[in-house]
Amino acid sequence: MHAAKITGGLGALVALALLSGCAVNERDQEPSDLSGTIDGAGSSAQAAAQEVWIAGFQTANGSATVNYDPAGSGAGRDQFLTGAVAWAGSDAALDPDQTTGDVGRCVDGAGAVDLPLYVSPIALVFNVAGVDELRLDAASVARIFSGDIERWNDPALVALNPDAALPDSRITAVHRSDDSGTTENFTDYLHEAAPAEWPNEPSGTFPYDGEAAQGTSGVASVIRDGVDVIGYLDASRAAGMGVAELVVGDDLVAPTPEAAAEILDVSPMQPGRADDDLVIDIDRSTDVAGAYPLVLVSYVIACRAYVDAGDGELVPAYLAWVASEAGQDAAAEDAGSSPISESLRTRVQEVVATIG
């Protein structure tokens, strides 16, 4: 599993790329036929990948500027739907009725599409004194985060971890305080894989009280600084922390890019959507060996057609780079995501080619 990182050279490139209004030669970037500025907002899980994508795109298109505000998935969707931004990053797709009719900056009646461009496992990260390895199943995770399991040496956890020195201490389970697509994916996993223990419908807002933190970085900070804590976050942000393995069928599966790719390969597209609205119906209850079902598929949401010609030129150009093999590999290397498969990449590129 790759840790989220920015090397010294790339860090400098990102810093330069995120500046606006600089001359091409000042940013050491190549001129192209593209010019102007597009703004996006949304998923904080996508933030590191967006920095990499923006840097690469602006390097190749010196007169174009892309801005991204990682304000959270809910905020990004709201800003897109109201027309505040031209595109959004979201860890949860739009509702089907939000993709039709008059939407944001889209041409009246054109609607919007969801494109799965960022894939990463969601890691269950922990900080428990004396515990280096932790095994969990869907039922135990549901009971921990609902408050039904309150102590680390609960018999259910001891049974899963017979060789671990689980302490007789209270569990602090940390969830997102904001409206979060990561939370929606997490609760979707619990509802599908452990419905008896988690009867709540999937939601971007967490349904129980308890310790809460703002954004991916907030949860990571609480875990690093906490005692006897557990939380969920994008696996690319879990470097240096304890990461639990999940029981899947008869196997234990870690949140690796390979395991995330495996679950996508065994999951169908969500039914009832337009052919160009590429929303994946993840099989959270799978027992396929090596597949990690607690995965985040994060979407870029864009108009099928834009009122503004500049948006209609720049948005698909940027998304074509993001969806490309080079763009996906760059994000995997420097942001820790899992590249989408060749077949999915082809489908995304076909849709991007129709945006204008």
C-alpha positions as CSV (number, residue, x, y, z in Angstrom):
1,M,0.0,0.0,0.0
2,H,1.4,3.4,-1.0
3,A,1.5,6.1,1.6
4,A,0.2,9.5,0.5
5,K,3.3,11.6,-0.3
6,I,4.6,14.4,-2.5
7,T,8.3,14.2,-3.4
8,G,10.4,17.4,-3.2
9,G,10.3,17.9,-7.0
10,L,6.6,17.2,-7.3
11,G,5.8,19.3,-4.3
12,A,7.4,22.3,-6.0
13,L,5.5,21.6,-9.2
14,V,2.2,21.3,-7.3
15,A,2.9,24.6,-5.5
16,L,3.6,26.3,-8.8
17,A,0.7,24.7,-10.6
18,L,-1.8,25.9,-8.1
19,L,-0.9,29.5,-8.6
20,S,-3.2,31.4,-10.9
21,G,-2.4,34.3,-13.2
22,C,1.3,33.3,-13.8
23,A,2.9,33.6,-17.2
24,V,3.7,30.3,-18.9
25,N,7.4,30.8,-18.6
26,E,7.1,31.6,-14.9
27,R,5.4,28.3,-14.3
28,D,7.9,26.4,-16.6
29,Q,4.9,25.0,-18.4
30,E,4.2,24.3,-22.0
31,P,1.8,26.4,-24.1
32,S,-1.3,24.8,-25.7
33,D,-4.5,25.8,-27.4
34,L,-6.3,25.6,-24.0
35,S,-6.7,28.7,-21.9
36,G,-8.8,29.9,-19.0
37,T,-9.8,28.7,-15.5
38,I,-12.1,26.1,-14.2
39,D,-13.0,25.6,-10.5
40,G,-14.0,22.4,-8.8
41,A,-14.7,21.4,-5.2
42,G,-15.6,18.4,-3.1
43,S,-14.0,15.2,-1.8
44,S,-11.2,15.7,0.7
45,A,-10.2,12.1,-0.1
46,Q,-9.4,13.2,-3.6
47,A,-7.3,16.1,-2.5
48,A,-3.9,14.6,-3.0
49,A,-4.8,13.0,-6.3
50,Q,-6.3,16.3,-7.5
51,E,-3.0,18.1,-6.7
52,V,-1.1,15.6,-8.9
53,W,-3.6,15.7,-11.7
54,I,-3.7,19.5,-11.7
55,A,0.1,19.7,-11.7
56,G,0.3,17.4,-14.7
57,F,-2.5,19.1,-16.6
58,Q,-1.1,22.6,-16.1
59,T,2.4,21.5,-17.0
60,A,1.1,20.4,-20.4
61,N,-1.3,23.4,-20.8
62,G,0.5,26.5,-19.5
63,S,-2.4,28.9,-20.1
64,A,-5.0,26.8,-18.3
65,T,-5.6,26.9,-14.6
66,V,-7.5,24.3,-12.6
67,N,-8.6,25.1,-9.0
68,Y,-9.9,22.5,-6.5
69,D,-11.3,23.1,-3.0
70,P,-11.4,19.9,-0.9
71,A,-14.3,21.2,1.1
72,G,-15.9,17.7,1.4
73,S,-18.2,15.6,-0.8
74,G,-21.5,17.1,0.4
75,A,-20.2,20.7,-0.1
76,G,-18.9,19.8,-3.6
77,R,-22.1,18.3,-4.7
78,D,-24.1,21.3,-3.4
79,Q,-21.7,23.8,-5.1
80,F,-22.0,21.9,-8.4
81,L,-25.8,21.7,-8.3
82,T,-26.1,25.4,-7.6
83,G,-23.6,26.4,-10.3
84,A,-20.9,27.7,-8.0
85,V,-18.3,25.3,-9.6
86,A,-18.0,23.7,-13.0
87,W,-17.3,20.2,-11.6
88,A,-17.2,18.4,-8.3
89,G,-15.4,15.5,-6.7
90,S,-17.6,13.3,-4.6
91,D,-17.2,10.0,-2.7
92,A,-20.9,9.4,-3.3
93,A,-22.6,9.7,-6.7
94,L,-25.5,12.1,-7.3
95,D,-29.0,10.7,-6.9
96,P,-30.4,9.6,-10.3
97,D,-32.9,12.5,-10.3
98,Q,-30.1,15.0,-9.8
99,T,-28.4,13.9,-13.0
100,T,-31.3,15.0,-15.2
101,G,-33.0,18.3,-16.0
102,D,-31.6,21.7,-15.2
103,V,-28.4,21.4,-13.2
104,G,-25.9,24.0,-12.2
105,R,-23.9,25.3,-15.1
106,C,-25.2,22.7,-17.5
107,V,-27.2,23.4,-20.6
108,D,-30.9,23.2,-19.7
109,G,-32.1,19.6,-19.8
110,A,-28.6,18.2,-20.4
111,G,-28.0,17.0,-16.9
112,A,-24.9,15.6,-15.4
113,V,-22.8,12.4,-15.2
114,D,-20.9,10.6,-12.5
115,L,-17.4,9.3,-13.5
116,P,-15.5,6.9,-11.2
117,L,-12.0,8.3,-11.4
118,Y,-10.6,7.9,-7.9
119,V,-10.5,4.5,-6.2
120,S,-9.1,3.7,-2.8
121,P,-9.8,1.2,0.0
122,I,-11.2,2.7,3.2
123,A,-8.9,1.7,6.0
124,L,-10.0,1.0,9.6
125,V,-7.1,2.6,11.4
126,F,-6.4,2.2,15.1
127,N,-4.1,3.3,17.9
128,V,-4.2,0.8,20.8
129,A,-1.3,0.4,23.2
130,G,0.4,-2.9,22.7
131,V,-1.6,-3.9,19.7
132,D,0.2,-4.0,16.3
133,E,-2.3,-6.2,14.4
134,L,-6.1,-6.2,14.4
135,R,-8.6,-8.4,12.7
136,L,-12.2,-7.4,12.3
137,D,-15.3,-8.7,10.5
138,A,-18.3,-6.6,9.4
139,A,-20.4,-7.5,12.4
140,S,-17.7,-6.4,14.9
141,V,-17.1,-3.2,13.0
142,A,-20.8,-2.4,13.1
143,R,-21.0,-3.1,16.8
144,I,-18.0,-1.0,17.6
145,F,-19.2,2.1,15.7
146,S,-22.8,1.8,16.9
147,G,-21.5,1.6,20.5
148,D,-22.7,-2.0,21.1
149,I,-19.1,-3.1,21.7
150,E,-17.6,-0.7,24.2
151,R,-14.3,-2.3,25.4
152,W,-11.3,-3.6,23.5
153,N,-11.3,-6.9,25.3
154,D,-14.9,-7.7,24.4
155,P,-15.3,-11.4,23.8
156,A,-16.2,-10.9,20.1
157,L,-12.9,-9.0,19.5
158,V,-10.9,-11.5,21.5
159,A,-12.3,-14.4,19.4
160,L,-11.2,-12.6,16.3
161,N,-7.8,-11.7,17.7
162,P,-6.7,-14.6,20.0
163,D,-3.0,-13.7,19.9
164,A,-3.4,-10.0,20.5
165,A,-3.1,-8.4,24.0
166,L,-6.4,-6.5,23.8
167,P,-6.6,-4.1,26.8
168,D,-9.5,-3.8,29.2
169,S,-10.1,-0.2,28.1
170,R,-12.9,1.8,26.6
171,I,-13.0,2.0,22.8
172,T,-13.2,5.5,21.3
173,A,-14.7,5.1,17.8
174,V,-14.1,8.2,15.6
175,H,-16.4,9.2,12.8
176,R,-16.6,12.1,10.3
177,S,-18.4,15.2,11.6
178,D,-19.1,16.6,8.1
179,D,-21.4,15.3,5.4
180,S,-19.0,12.8,3.9
181,G,-18.9,10.4,1.0
182,T,-16.4,8.3,2.9
183,T,-19.0,7.9,5.6
184,E,-21.7,7.0,3.1
185,N,-19.4,4.3,1.6
186,F,-18.5,3.1,5.1
187,T,-22.1,2.9,6.3
188,D,-23.1,1.3,2.9
189,Y,-20.5,-1.5,3.7
190,L,-21.9,-2.0,7.2
191,H,-25.5,-2.0,6.1
192,E,-24.9,-4.5,3.3
193,A,-22.3,-6.8,5.0
194,A,-23.8,-6.7,8.5
195,P,-27.5,-5.7,8.2
196,A,-28.5,-7.2,11.6
197,E,-25.9,-5.2,13.4
198,W,-26.3,-2.1,11.3
199,P,-29.9,-1.6,10.2
200,N,-29.3,2.0,9.3
201,E,-29.5,3.0,5.6
202,P,-26.3,4.3,4.1
203,S,-25.8,8.0,4.7
204,G,-23.2,10.7,4.4
205,T,-24.0,11.8,7.9
206,F,-23.1,9.4,10.8
207,P,-26.2,8.1,12.6
208,Y,-24.7,7.8,16.1
209,D,-23.1,10.1,18.7
210,G,-19.5,9.8,19.7
211,E,-16.1,11.2,18.9
212,A,-16.2,13.2,15.6
213,A,-13.7,15.0,13.4
214,Q,-13.8,17.2,10.4
215,G,-12.5,15.8,7.1
216,T,-10.0,13.0,6.4
217,S,-7.2,15.0,8.0
218,G,-9.2,15.5,11.1
219,V,-9.9,11.8,11.6
220,A,-6.2,11.0,10.9
221,S,-5.1,13.6,13.5
222,V,-7.4,12.1,16.2
223,I,-6.1,8.6,15.5
224,R,-2.5,9.6,15.6
225,D,-2.9,11.6,18.9
226,G,-5.5,9.4,20.6
227,V,-5.4,6.5,22.9
228,D,-7.4,3.3,22.4
229,V,-9.0,4.8,19.3
230,I,-10.3,3.5,15.9
231,G,-11.6,5.3,12.9
232,Y,-12.1,5.1,9.2
233,L,-10.4,7.0,6.4
234,D,-9.0,6.8,2.9
235,A,-6.2,4.2,3.0
236,S,-3.8,6.5,1.2
237,R,-3.8,8.6,4.3
238,A,-3.1,5.8,6.7
239,A,0.7,5.8,6.6
240,G,2.3,5.2,10.0
241,M,-0.9,4.1,11.7
242,G,-2.2,0.6,12.6
243,V,-4.5,-0.7,9.9
244,A,-6.9,-3.6,10.5
245,E,-7.5,-6.5,8.2
246,L,-11.1,-7.5,7.3
247,V,-12.5,-11.0,7.4
248,V,-13.8,-11.7,3.8
249,G,-15.1,-15.2,3.3
250,D,-12.4,-17.5,4.7
251,D,-9.6,-14.9,4.2
252,L,-8.1,-11.9,5.9
253,V,-7.8,-9.0,3.4
254,A,-5.8,-5.8,3.9
255,P,-6.8,-2.5,2.2
256,T,-4.4,-2.6,-0.7
257,P,-4.9,-1.1,-4.2
258,E,-4.9,-4.7,-5.6
259,A,-7.7,-5.8,-3.3
260,A,-9.7,-2.6,-4.2
261,A,-9.3,-3.4,-7.9
262,E,-10.5,-6.9,-7.3
263,I,-13.8,-5.8,-5.7
264,L,-14.5,-3.5,-8.6
265,D,-14.0,-6.4,-11.1
266,V,-16.7,-8.4,-9.3
267,S,-19.2,-5.5,-9.0
268,P,-21.8,-4.5,-11.6
269,M,-22.9,-1.0,-12.6
270,Q,-25.8,0.4,-10.6
271,P,-29.1,-0.3,-12.4
272,G,-31.6,2.3,-13.3
273,R,-29.1,4.9,-14.6
274,A,-28.3,6.3,-18.0
275,D,-25.7,4.4,-19.9
276,D,-23.2,7.3,-19.5
277,D,-23.8,7.7,-15.8
278,L,-21.1,5.3,-14.5
279,V,-22.0,4.5,-10.9
280,I,-20.6,1.2,-9.6
281,D,-22.8,-1.0,-7.4
282,I,-20.1,-2.4,-5.1
283,D,-20.7,-5.9,-3.8
284,R,-20.0,-5.2,-0.2
285,S,-21.0,-8.7,1.0
286,T,-18.7,-10.6,-1.3
287,D,-16.8,-13.6,-0.2
288,V,-14.4,-13.6,-3.2
289,A,-10.8,-14.3,-2.1
290,G,-8.6,-11.2,-2.1
291,A,-11.4,-8.7,-2.6
292,Y,-11.6,-5.8,-0.1
293,P,-15.3,-4.7,0.1
294,L,-14.7,-1.6,2.2
295,V,-13.7,0.5,-0.8
296,L,-14.2,4.1,-1.8
297,V,-15.1,4.8,-5.4
298,S,-15.0,8.6,-5.7
299,Y,-16.6,10.3,-8.6
300,V,-16.0,13.4,-10.7
301,I,-19.3,15.0,-11.5
302,A,-19.6,17.0,-14.7
303,C,-22.2,18.4,-17.0
304,R,-23.0,16.6,-20.2
305,A,-23.0,20.0,-21.9
306,Y,-22.0,23.4,-20.5
307,V,-23.6,26.8,-21.0
308,D,-20.2,28.4,-20.9
309,A,-18.0,27.5,-23.9
310,G,-14.8,27.8,-21.8
311,D,-16.1,25.3,-19.3
312,G,-17.2,23.0,-22.2
313,E,-13.6,23.0,-23.5
314,L,-11.5,22.9,-20.4
315,V,-13.6,20.4,-18.2
316,P,-13.5,17.5,-20.7
317,A,-9.8,18.2,-21.5
318,Y,-8.9,18.0,-17.8
319,L,-11.0,14.9,-17.2
320,A,-9.4,13.2,-20.3
321,W,-6.0,13.7,-18.5
322,V,-7.4,12.5,-15.2
323,A,-8.8,9.3,-16.8
324,S,-5.8,8.6,-18.9
325,E,-3.4,5.8,-18.0
326,A,-0.7,8.3,-17.3
327,G,-3.0,10.4,-15.1
328,Q,-4.2,7.3,-13.1
329,D,-0.6,6.0,-12.7
330,A,0.6,9.4,-11.5
331,A,-2.1,9.5,-8.8
332,A,-1.3,6.0,-7.8
333,E,2.3,6.7,-7.4
334,D,2.1,10.0,-5.5
335,A,-1.4,9.9,-3.9
336,G,-1.7,6.2,-3.1
337,S,-4.9,5.6,-5.1
338,S,-5.7,2.5,-7.1
339,P,-5.7,3.0,-10.9
340,I,-9.0,2.1,-12.5
341,S,-8.9,-0.9,-14.8
342,E,-8.4,-0.6,-18.6
343,S,-12.0,-1.6,-19.3
344,L,-13.4,1.0,-16.9
345,R,-11.0,3.6,-18.2
346,T,-12.2,3.0,-21.7
347,R,-15.8,3.5,-20.7
348,V,-15.0,6.7,-18.8
349,Q,-13.0,8.1,-21.7
350,E,-15.9,7.4,-24.1
351,V,-18.2,9.5,-21.9
352,V,-15.7,12.3,-21.4
353,A,-15.4,12.5,-25.2
354,T,-19.1,13.5,-25.4
355,I,-18.9,16.3,-22.9
356,G,-18.8,19.8,-24.4
